[in-house]
């Protein structure tokens, strides 16, 4: 809100007394550029959906690794080698892939052809998805239900081992560890979830009510949130427990760090105050690393302040941690405020009914050097705090009744 020179004298006096009522620049204050160093994580990880995307037939014909071409013949396509020999005939509903594989229909069912033109999976499936590392996701429909299976490049089934579809069995690609050349698949049987790998090893039998891969990408160890009855825990692919199974908790990745996890404890629905019967109330949030070692314990939800800094609560006071869970400003404030939707937005800190600005000192540590009786953010101002104070002091000497606007 603009002020006039009519009250400049009184305001200038309050400045000297650390009782300041001003509008503070949001975007231009260099003193509030307080981002801290991000923790390292696997930027080159190989997490993805595992599915290959189909390409146009013309693209395949121009770049097929074995110089095979798909040629239209009336209502069908023929797959022809470089000598003009038809290696596969009567193909339609074709999906071609960059690695040379082809999925097509014949007689109403899908089959798969490898890059050499050899039939890998016969035409008897309701759907086939081409996966990375030469795997296939197979589907057969049983009315409104479906059963799925995983097969390799030789057409051999990884799961189920019986090579028989069961409408109570589902399989899905989970993760490809390209460092150790291992691919993992989620399996479910009768509504319970487990884990296998591409070596046909059952790592986790289907016993969990929920099994969710957290976006870890460690290229050596998978971290999965598992639910067993009314308890939730964190396990790896060898069923080593990282977070013990406990009631009324939830687990997720913290920020973008692949090896830090958030464990929230909450009051379940229907047990809180009357006004919150339909909501789950978080009562604490702890951060741990992949070894289960606690990093920070907060007495409330950890809240984003700006792009890299977070608020935590301890013994009724608030402080700041970075995105690796390290304390960068101890919990000694009554509350913290920031317009976190804006990148590097300034953070205000309140203590003993005074307001200050969180800044970074010469030693790169965060601090609050001054407190004021009042402090208000104004995203339209282009002045620094020093410039505003100087202008107010100047107007103490030049005060007049003319309403000259000062921001």
C-alpha positions as CSV (number, residue, x, y, z in Angstrom):
1,X,0.0,0.0,0.0
2,X,1.5,3.4,-0.9
3,X,2.2,6.0,1.9
4,X,2.3,9.7,1.6
5,X,4.9,12.3,2.7
6,X,2.4,13.5,5.3
7,X,3.4,10.7,7.5
8,X,7.0,10.3,6.3
9,X,8.4,11.9,9.5
10,X,6.7,9.6,11.9
11,X,7.6,6.6,9.8
12,X,11.3,7.6,9.6
13,X,11.4,7.9,13.3
14,X,9.9,4.4,13.6
15,X,12.6,3.1,11.3
16,X,15.3,4.2,13.7
17,X,13.4,2.6,16.5
18,X,13.1,-0.7,14.6
19,X,9.3,-0.2,14.4
20,X,8.8,-0.2,10.6
21,X,5.7,-0.4,8.5
22,X,6.7,-0.7,4.9
23,X,6.1,-2.7,1.7
24,X,9.0,-4.9,0.9
25,X,10.1,-5.9,-2.6
26,X,9.4,-9.6,-3.4
27,X,11.4,-10.2,-6.5
28,X,14.3,-7.8,-6.4
29,X,15.8,-8.2,-2.9
30,X,19.2,-9.8,-3.3
31,X,19.4,-10.5,0.5
32,X,16.7,-13.2,0.2
33,X,18.4,-15.3,-2.4
34,X,18.8,-18.1,0.2
35,X,18.8,-21.4,-1.8
36,X,21.1,-24.0,-0.3
37,X,23.1,-26.7,-2.0
38,X,21.0,-29.6,-3.2
39,X,21.8,-33.1,-2.1
40,X,23.2,-35.4,-4.8
41,X,21.0,-38.0,-6.2
42,X,20.9,-40.3,-9.3
43,X,20.4,-37.9,-12.1
44,X,21.1,-40.7,-14.7
45,X,18.8,-43.3,-13.2
46,X,16.9,-45.6,-15.5
47,X,13.4,-45.4,-14.1
48,X,10.8,-45.3,-16.8
49,X,7.6,-47.1,-17.8
50,X,9.5,-49.7,-19.7
51,X,7.2,-49.6,-22.7
52,X,8.5,-48.8,-26.2
53,X,6.5,-46.4,-28.3
54,X,5.4,-47.5,-31.8
55,X,6.6,-45.7,-34.9
56,X,5.2,-45.2,-38.4
57,X,5.6,-48.1,-40.9
58,X,7.6,-45.8,-43.3
59,X,10.0,-45.0,-40.4
60,X,10.6,-48.7,-39.9
61,X,11.1,-49.4,-43.6
62,X,13.7,-46.7,-43.8
63,X,15.7,-47.8,-40.7
64,X,15.0,-51.5,-40.0
65,X,18.1,-53.1,-38.5
66,X,17.8,-56.2,-40.8
67,X,16.5,-54.3,-43.8
68,X,13.0,-55.8,-43.6
69,X,10.1,-53.9,-45.1
70,X,6.3,-53.9,-44.5
71,X,4.5,-53.7,-47.9
72,X,0.8,-53.2,-48.3
73,X,-1.0,-56.0,-50.2
74,X,-4.7,-55.3,-50.6
75,X,-6.1,-55.3,-47.0
76,X,-3.0,-56.8,-45.4
77,X,0.7,-56.2,-45.1
78,X,3.5,-58.5,-45.9
79,X,6.9,-58.5,-44.2
80,X,9.6,-58.8,-46.9
81,X,13.3,-59.3,-46.6
82,X,16.1,-57.6,-48.7
83,X,15.9,-60.4,-51.3
84,X,12.2,-59.9,-51.9
85,X,11.1,-63.0,-50.0
86,X,7.9,-62.8,-48.0
87,X,8.8,-63.8,-44.4
88,X,5.4,-63.0,-42.8
89,X,2.1,-62.6,-44.6
90,X,-1.5,-61.4,-43.8
91,X,-0.6,-58.8,-41.1
92,X,-2.9,-56.0,-40.0
93,X,-3.3,-53.6,-37.1
94,X,0.4,-53.3,-37.1
95,X,2.6,-51.6,-34.5
96,X,6.2,-51.2,-35.5
97,X,9.1,-50.4,-33.2
98,X,12.5,-48.8,-33.6
99,X,14.4,-52.0,-32.5
100,X,12.8,-53.8,-35.5
101,X,10.1,-55.7,-33.6
102,X,6.6,-55.8,-34.9
103,X,3.3,-56.6,-33.2
104,X,0.4,-57.4,-35.6
105,X,-2.9,-59.2,-35.8
106,X,-3.8,-62.2,-37.8
107,X,-7.2,-64.0,-37.6
108,X,-8.3,-61.5,-34.9
109,X,-5.5,-62.1,-32.5
110,X,-2.1,-60.4,-31.8
111,X,1.3,-62.0,-32.3
112,X,4.9,-60.7,-32.1
113,X,7.7,-60.8,-34.7
114,X,11.3,-60.2,-33.8
115,X,13.8,-58.0,-35.6
116,X,14.9,-60.9,-37.8
117,X,11.3,-61.6,-39.0
118,X,10.9,-64.7,-36.9
119,X,7.6,-65.3,-35.2
120,X,8.2,-65.1,-31.4
121,X,4.7,-65.2,-30.1
122,X,2.0,-66.8,-32.1
123,X,-1.3,-65.0,-33.0
124,X,-3.4,-65.9,-30.0
125,X,-3.3,-62.9,-27.6
126,X,-5.9,-60.2,-26.9
127,X,-3.1,-57.6,-26.6
128,X,0.7,-57.4,-26.6
129,X,2.8,-54.6,-25.3
130,X,6.5,-54.4,-26.3
131,X,8.7,-53.7,-23.4
132,X,12.3,-52.6,-23.1
133,X,15.1,-55.2,-22.9
134,X,13.3,-57.5,-25.3
135,X,10.3,-58.4,-23.1
136,X,6.6,-58.6,-23.9
137,X,3.5,-58.0,-21.8
138,X,0.7,-60.4,-22.8
139,X,-3.0,-60.1,-22.2
140,X,-5.9,-62.5,-22.6
141,X,-9.5,-61.4,-22.0
142,X,-12.0,-63.4,-20.0
143,X,-15.1,-61.3,-20.6
144,X,-14.8,-58.2,-18.5
145,X,-11.7,-59.6,-16.8
146,X,-8.2,-60.0,-18.1
147,X,-5.2,-62.0,-17.3
148,X,-1.6,-60.9,-18.1
149,X,1.8,-62.5,-18.4
150,X,5.4,-61.6,-19.1
151,X,7.4,-63.3,-21.9
152,X,11.0,-62.8,-23.0
153,X,12.6,-62.4,-26.5
154,X,12.5,-66.1,-27.0
155,X,8.8,-66.3,-26.4
156,X,9.4,-68.1,-23.0
157,X,7.1,-67.0,-20.2
158,X,8.7,-65.6,-17.1
159,X,5.4,-65.6,-15.1
160,X,3.2,-67.5,-14.6
161,X,5.6,-70.4,-15.0
162,X,2.7,-72.7,-16.0
163,X,2.4,-70.7,-19.2
164,X,-1.4,-70.7,-18.6
165,X,-3.4,-67.5,-18.3
166,X,-5.3,-67.2,-15.0
167,X,-7.8,-64.4,-14.6
168,X,-6.6,-64.0,-10.9
169,X,-3.0,-63.4,-11.9
170,X,-1.7,-60.0,-13.1
171,X,1.9,-59.0,-14.1
172,X,3.4,-55.6,-14.8
173,X,6.8,-54.1,-15.6
174,X,8.2,-52.4,-12.6
175,X,11.8,-51.3,-13.0
176,X,15.0,-51.9,-15.1
177,X,18.3,-51.8,-13.3
178,X,20.5,-51.1,-16.3
179,X,23.7,-51.0,-14.2
180,X,23.3,-54.6,-13.0
181,X,21.2,-55.7,-16.0
182,X,18.2,-56.9,-14.0
183,X,14.6,-56.2,-14.9
184,X,11.9,-56.4,-12.2
185,X,8.2,-57.2,-12.6
186,X,5.3,-56.7,-10.2
187,X,3.0,-59.7,-9.9
188,X,-0.3,-60.2,-8.2
189,X,-2.3,-63.3,-7.4
190,X,-5.8,-63.3,-5.7
191,X,-5.3,-59.5,-4.9
192,X,-1.9,-59.9,-3.2
193,X,1.3,-58.4,-4.6
194,X,4.8,-59.7,-5.0
195,X,8.0,-59.3,-7.1
196,X,10.0,-61.3,-9.7
197,X,13.0,-60.6,-11.8
198,X,13.9,-61.5,-15.4
199,X,15.9,-64.5,-14.1
200,X,12.6,-66.2,-13.2
201,X,13.3,-65.7,-9.5
202,X,10.4,-64.9,-7.2
203,X,11.9,-62.3,-4.8
204,X,8.7,-61.5,-3.0
205,X,5.8,-64.0,-3.0
206,X,2.4,-62.4,-3.5
207,X,1.5,-61.7,0.2
208,X,1.2,-57.9,0.4
209,X,-2.1,-55.9,0.0
210,X,-0.1,-53.1,-1.7
211,X,3.4,-52.9,-3.1
212,X,4.4,-49.6,-4.6
213,X,7.9,-48.7,-6.0
214,X,9.0,-45.3,-4.7
215,X,10.8,-43.4,-7.3
216,X,14.3,-44.3,-6.1
217,X,16.3,-45.2,-9.1
218,X,19.3,-46.4,-7.1
219,X,20.5,-48.9,-9.8
220,X,21.2,-51.4,-7.0
221,X,18.3,-51.4,-4.5
222,X,14.6,-51.0,-4.8
223,X,12.6,-49.3,-2.1
224,X,8.9,-50.2,-2.0
225,X,6.1,-49.1,0.2
226,X,4.3,-52.2,1.3
227,X,0.9,-52.6,3.0
228,X,0.0,-55.6,5.1
229,X,-3.4,-55.4,6.6
230,X,-3.7,-52.1,8.4
231,X,0.0,-51.6,8.6
232,X,2.5,-49.9,6.3
233,X,6.2,-50.4,6.0
234,X,9.2,-49.8,3.7
235,X,11.1,-52.8,2.3
236,X,13.6,-53.5,-0.5
237,X,13.5,-56.2,-3.1
238,X,15.0,-58.7,-0.7
239,X,12.2,-57.9,1.9
240,X,14.7,-56.2,4.2
241,X,12.6,-53.9,6.3
242,X,13.7,-50.2,6.3
243,X,10.7,-48.8,8.1
244,X,8.9,-51.3,10.4
245,X,5.3,-52.0,9.6
246,X,3.1,-49.7,11.7
247,X,-0.5,-48.5,11.8
248,X,-1.5,-45.0,10.8
249,X,1.6,-44.0,8.8
250,X,2.3,-43.2,5.2
251,X,5.6,-43.3,3.4
252,X,6.8,-41.4,0.3
253,X,9.9,-39.9,-1.3
254,X,10.9,-36.5,0.1
255,X,11.3,-33.9,-2.6
256,X,13.4,-35.2,-5.5
257,X,16.0,-37.0,-3.4
258,X,15.9,-40.7,-4.3
259,X,17.4,-41.9,-1.0
260,X,15.4,-39.8,1.5
261,X,11.9,-40.9,2.6
262,X,9.1,-39.1,4.5
263,X,7.3,-41.1,7.2
264,X,4.1,-39.3,8.2
265,X,2.1,-40.3,11.3
266,X,-1.5,-39.3,11.3
267,X,-4.7,-39.5,13.2
268,X,-7.1,-41.7,11.2
269,X,-10.5,-40.5,10.0
270,X,-13.2,-40.4,12.6
271,X,-10.9,-40.1,15.6
272,X,-10.1,-36.4,15.5
273,X,-12.0,-33.3,16.6
274,X,-15.6,-32.9,15.6
275,X,-14.7,-30.5,12.8
276,X,-12.2,-32.9,11.3
277,X,-14.0,-36.2,11.3
278,X,-13.6,-36.7,7.6
279,X,-10.0,-35.7,7.4
280,X,-6.7,-37.4,8.3
281,X,-4.6,-35.1,10.5
282,X,-0.8,-35.4,10.3
283,X,0.7,-35.3,13.8
284,X,4.3,-35.7,12.9
285,X,6.7,-36.2,9.9
286,X,10.1,-37.8,10.0
287,X,12.7,-38.0,7.3
288,X,15.0,-41.1,7.0
289,X,17.6,-42.3,4.6
290,X,17.8,-45.6,2.7
291,X,19.5,-47.2,5.7
292,X,16.6,-46.3,8.0
293,X,18.7,-43.7,9.8
294,X,16.6,-40.7,11.1
295,X,17.5,-37.3,9.6
296,X,15.0,-35.0,11.1
297,X,11.9,-35.3,13.3
298,X,9.1,-32.7,12.9
299,X,6.2,-32.3,15.3
300,X,4.0,-31.4,12.3
301,X,4.0,-31.8,8.5
302,X,7.2,-30.6,6.8
303,X,6.1,-27.7,4.6
304,X,7.7,-26.3,1.5
305,X,8.8,-22.7,1.9
306,X,10.4,-22.1,-1.4
307,X,12.1,-24.1,-4.1
308,X,14.7,-25.8,-1.8
309,X,13.8,-25.0,1.8
310,X,11.3,-26.5,4.1
311,X,9.7,-25.7,7.4
312,X,9.8,-28.1,10.3
313,X,8.4,-27.9,13.9
314,X,10.1,-28.8,17.1
315,X,8.7,-28.1,20.6
316,X,6.2,-25.6,19.4
317,X,8.8,-23.6,17.4
318,X,9.6,-23.5,13.7
319,X,12.9,-23.8,11.8
320,X,14.2,-24.6,8.3
321,X,15.8,-27.7,6.6
322,X,17.1,-28.1,3.1
323,X,16.0,-30.8,0.7
324,X,18.5,-33.3,2.1
325,X,16.9,-33.0,5.5
326,X,19.7,-31.0,7.1
327,X,18.9,-28.2,9.6
328,X,19.9,-24.8,8.1
329,X,18.1,-22.7,10.6
330,X,17.2,-24.1,14.0
331,X,13.6,-24.2,15.3
332,X,13.4,-20.9,17.3
333,X,10.6,-19.0,15.6
334,X,6.9,-18.6,16.3
335,X,6.1,-19.1,12.6
336,X,7.5,-18.8,9.1
337,X,5.9,-17.4,6.0
338,X,6.7,-17.5,2.3
339,X,4.9,-17.3,-0.9
340,X,6.3,-20.7,-1.9
341,X,4.7,-20.7,-5.3
342,X,7.4,-18.3,-6.4
343,X,10.9,-19.5,-7.0
344,X,13.3,-18.2,-4.3
345,X,10.6,-16.2,-2.6
346,X,11.7,-14.5,0.6
347,X,10.9,-16.1,3.9
348,X,9.6,-14.1,6.8
349,X,10.2,-15.2,10.4
350,X,8.2,-14.2,13.5
351,X,9.6,-14.1,17.0
352,X,8.1,-12.5,20.1
353,X,5.6,-10.6,18.0
354,X,8.4,-9.2,15.8
355,X,8.9,-9.9,12.1
356,X,12.2,-10.5,10.3
357,X,13.6,-11.6,7.0
358,X,15.6,-14.8,6.6
359,X,18.8,-14.0,4.8
360,X,22.1,-15.7,3.9
361,X,25.2,-14.3,5.6
362,X,28.7,-14.1,4.3
363,X,29.4,-17.5,5.7
364,X,26.5,-18.9,3.6
365,X,24.5,-19.7,6.8
366,X,20.9,-18.6,7.1
367,X,20.0,-16.0,9.8
368,X,17.5,-13.3,10.8
369,X,19.6,-10.2,11.6
370,X,16.8,-7.7,12.1
371,X,13.2,-7.8,13.5
372,X,10.5,-5.2,12.9
373,X,7.1,-4.5,14.4
374,X,5.5,-4.9,10.9
375,X,6.7,-6.2,7.6
376,X,4.6,-6.7,4.5
377,X,5.4,-8.3,1.2
378,X,4.8,-6.4,-2.0
379,X,5.6,-8.1,-5.3
380,X,5.4,-4.9,-7.3
381,X,8.1,-2.9,-5.5
382,X,11.6,-2.7,-7.1
383,X,13.3,-1.1,-4.1
384,X,15.6,-2.8,-1.6
385,X,15.1,-2.5,2.1
386,X,18.1,-0.1,2.4
387,X,16.6,2.1,-0.4
388,X,13.2,2.3,1.3
389,X,14.8,3.3,4.7
390,X,17.0,5.9,3.0
391,X,14.0,7.4,1.2
392,X,12.0,7.6,4.4
393,X,14.8,9.3,6.2
394,X,15.2,11.8,3.3
395,X,11.5,12.6,3.4
396,X,11.8,13.4,7.1
397,X,13.8,16.5,6.1
398,X,11.7,17.3,3.0
399,X,8.3,16.6,4.5
400,X,5.5,18.7,3.0
401,X,1.7,18.5,2.6
402,X,2.0,17.5,-1.0
403,X,0.8,13.9,-1.4
404,X,3.9,12.5,-3.2
405,X,3.5,8.7,-3.3
406,X,6.4,6.7,-1.9
407,X,6.4,2.8,-2.1
